[in-house]
Amino acid sequence: MQLLFAVADEDANRDRVFVTKAVVHKLEYIKMIILPDQNHERPHFHIHYKTEYAASYAIDTLELLAGDMPMKYKKQMLQWASRKQKSLLLTWNDLKAGKDVRKLVLHADDNEE
């Protein structure tokens, strides 16, 4: 299992001053990202499985906000997110504020449960 904690997307243009999204967790073909959407006030993250499925989840409640994701792809991601909600919220806030999160490691304690 490969974990990427709030690391800028590798596909993002490296010459840009700001980060366009943060890959916060990756497991095989499943990727969790946070986008600093100015149009959405509610902190949330997106889960993508290849190009087949995409869904958005609220950080505070982990409820599905939009999209569709089969249980077999979302289960482990949501379990991880439930343990890292504080870090996800801090990453959301940093991105929303325009901060560079490329060198950001999880703010919250790794032992948080």
C-alpha contacts under 8 A as a table, 3 or more apart, distances in Angstrom:
res1	aa1	res2	aa2	distance
1	M	26	K	7.78
1	M	27	L	5.63
1	M	28	E	6.99
2	Q	25	H	7.84
2	Q	26	K	5.95
2	Q	27	L	5.76
2	Q	28	E	7.35
3	L	24	V	7.66
3	L	25	H	5.26
3	L	26	K	5.44
3	L	27	L	6.99
4	L	7	V	6.13
4	L	23	V	6.42
4	L	24	V	5.37
4	L	25	H	4.95
4	L	26	K	6.14
5	F	23	V	6.81
5	F	24	V	4.39
5	F	25	H	5.95
5	F	104	L	7.47
5	F	105	V	5.75
5	F	106	L	6.16
6	A	22	A	5.15
6	A	23	V	5.51
6	A	24	V	4.34
6	A	25	H	7.71
6	A	91	T	6.72
6	A	101	V	6.37
6	A	102	R	6.88
6	A	103	K	7.89
6	A	104	L	5.94
6	A	105	V	6.29
6	A	106	L	7.07
7	V	22	A	5.40
7	V	23	V	5.50
7	V	24	V	6.43
7	V	101	V	6.46
7	V	102	R	4.82
7	V	103	K	6.64
7	V	104	L	6.71
7	V	105	V	7.75
8	A	12	A	7.26
8	A	19	V	6.31
8	A	20	T	7.64
8	A	21	K	6.11
8	A	22	A	4.58
8	A	23	V	6.06
8	A	101	V	6.58
8	A	102	R	4.83
9	D	12	A	5.45
9	D	20	T	7.79
9	D	21	K	6.13
9	D	22	A	5.62
9	D	23	V	5.62
12	A	19	V	7.49
12	A	20	T	6.92
13	N	16	R	5.86
16	R	19	V	7.29
18	F	98	G	6.53
18	F	99	K	7.08
18	F	100	D	5.98
19	V	22	A	7.38
19	V	95	L	7.41
19	V	98	G	7.56
19	V	99	K	7.66
19	V	100	D	5.86
19	V	101	V	7.04
19	V	102	R	7.47
20	T	35	L	6.65
20	T	36	P	6.93
21	K	33	I	6.70
21	K	34	I	5.68
21	K	35	L	4.63
21	K	36	P	6.52
21	K	95	L	7.58
22	A	33	I	5.48
22	A	34	I	5.27
22	A	35	L	6.67
22	A	101	V	7.32
22	A	102	R	7.82
23	V	26	K	7.34
23	V	31	K	7.09
23	V	32	M	5.95
23	V	33	I	4.45
23	V	34	I	6.62
24	V	31	K	7.94
24	V	32	M	5.77
24	V	33	I	5.62
24	V	34	I	7.15
24	V	88	L	7.89
25	H	31	K	6.07
25	H	32	M	5.15
25	H	33	I	7.23
25	H	77	M	7.81
26	K	29	Y	7.41
26	K	30	I	5.83
26	K	31	K	4.53
26	K	32	M	6.20
27	L	30	I	5.21
27	L	31	K	6.46
28	E	31	K	7.89
29	Y	49	Y	5.80
29	Y	50	K	5.73
30	I	47	I	6.95
30	I	48	H	5.67
30	I	49	Y	4.56
30	I	50	K	6.66
30	I	73	Y	6.94
31	K	47	I	5.66
31	K	48	H	5.26
31	K	49	Y	6.55
32	M	45	F	6.75
32	M	46	H	5.55
32	M	47	I	4.50
32	M	48	H	6.47
32	M	77	M	7.51
33	I	45	F	5.74
33	I	46	H	5.26
33	I	47	I	6.53
34	I	44	H	7.00
34	I	45	F	4.76
34	I	46	H	6.27
34	I	91	T	7.87
34	I	92	W	6.56
35	L	45	F	7.19
35	L	92	W	7.65
35	L	95	L	7.42
36	P	92	W	6.73
36	P	95	L	5.17
36	P	96	K	4.73
36	P	98	G	7.85
37	D	40	H	5.62
37	D	41	E	7.98
37	D	96	K	7.06
38	Q	41	E	7.19
38	Q	96	K	7.11
40	H	43	P	7.56
42	R	58	A	7.04
43	P	58	A	6.06
43	P	59	I	5.72
43	P	60	D	7.54
43	P	89	L	6.75
43	P	92	W	6.38
44	H	56	S	6.57
44	H	57	Y	5.38
44	H	58	A	4.28
44	H	59	I	4.88
44	H	92	W	7.62
45	F	56	S	5.61
45	F	57	Y	5.52
45	F	58	A	6.65
45	F	59	I	6.70
46	H	54	A	6.93
46	H	55	A	5.60
46	H	56	S	4.37
46	H	57	Y	6.34
47	I	54	A	5.64
47	I	55	A	5.43
47	I	56	S	6.39
47	I	57	Y	7.95
47	I	69	M	7.89
47	I	74	K	7.47
47	I	77	M	7.91
48	H	51	T	7.08
48	H	52	E	7.82
48	H	53	Y	5.75
48	H	54	A	4.47
48	H	55	A	6.74
49	Y	52	E	5.95
49	Y	53	Y	5.18
49	Y	54	A	6.46
49	Y	69	M	7.99
49	Y	73	Y	7.12
50	K	53	Y	6.94
51	T	54	A	7.64
53	Y	67	G	7.74
53	Y	68	D	6.34
53	Y	69	M	5.74
54	A	67	G	5.76
54	A	68	D	6.04
54	A	69	M	6.21
55	A	64	L	7.17
55	A	65	L	7.44
55	A	66	A	5.53
55	A	67	G	4.09
55	A	68	D	5.18
55	A	69	M	5.94
56	S	64	L	6.02
56	S	65	L	5.33
56	S	66	A	5.20
56	S	67	G	6.37
57	Y	62	L	5.31
57	Y	63	E	5.37
57	Y	64	L	4.60
57	Y	65	L	5.26
57	Y	66	A	7.31
58	A	61	T	5.73
58	A	62	L	4.80
58	A	63	E	5.47
58	A	64	L	6.70
58	A	65	L	6.52
59	I	62	L	5.33
59	I	63	E	7.98
59	I	81	A	7.85
59	I	85	Q	6.18
59	I	88	L	6.90
59	I	89	L	6.66
60	D	85	Q	6.88
62	L	78	L	7.16
62	L	81	A	7.86
62	L	82	S	7.39
64	L	67	G	7.64
69	M	73	Y	6.66
69	M	74	K	6.23
70	P	73	Y	5.65
70	P	74	K	6.42
71	M	74	K	5.15
71	M	75	K	5.52
72	K	75	K	5.91
73	Y	76	Q	7.13
73	Y	77	M	7.47
74	K	77	M	5.21
74	K	78	L	5.96
75	K	78	L	5.40
75	K	79	Q	6.24
76	Q	79	Q	5.05
76	Q	80	W	6.17
77	M	80	W	5.18
77	M	81	A	6.10
78	L	81	A	4.80
78	L	82	S	6.01
79	Q	82	S	5.19
79	Q	83	R	6.71
80	W	83	R	5.36
80	W	84	K	6.38
81	A	84	K	4.93
81	A	85	Q	5.71
81	A	88	L	7.57
82	S	85	Q	5.56
82	S	113	E	7.98
83	R	112	E	6.35
83	R	113	E	5.08
84	K	87	S	5.32
84	K	88	L	6.14
84	K	108	A	7.44
84	K	112	E	7.23
84	K	113	E	7.81
85	Q	88	L	5.01
85	Q	89	L	6.14
86	K	89	L	5.25
86	K	90	L	6.32
86	K	107	H	7.92
86	K	108	A	6.11
87	S	90	L	5.09
87	S	91	T	6.09
87	S	106	L	5.67
87	S	107	H	5.48
87	S	108	A	5.13
88	L	91	T	5.08
88	L	92	W	6.10
89	L	92	W	4.99
89	L	93	N	6.18
90	L	93	N	5.07
90	L	94	D	6.14
90	L	107	H	7.08
91	T	94	D	5.09
91	T	95	L	6.16
91	T	101	V	7.52
92	W	95	L	5.28
92	W	96	K	6.00
93	N	96	K	5.04
93	N	97	A	6.07
94	D	97	A	5.14
94	D	98	G	6.41
94	D	99	K	5.21
94	D	100	D	7.54
94	D	101	V	7.10
95	L	98	G	5.03
95	L	99	K	5.44
95	L	100	D	7.05
95	L	101	V	6.97
96	K	99	K	7.49
100	D	103	K	7.63
101	V	104	L	4.81
104	L	107	H	7.78
106	L	109	D	7.49
106	L	110	D	7.63
108	A	112	E	7.26
109	D	112	E	5.43
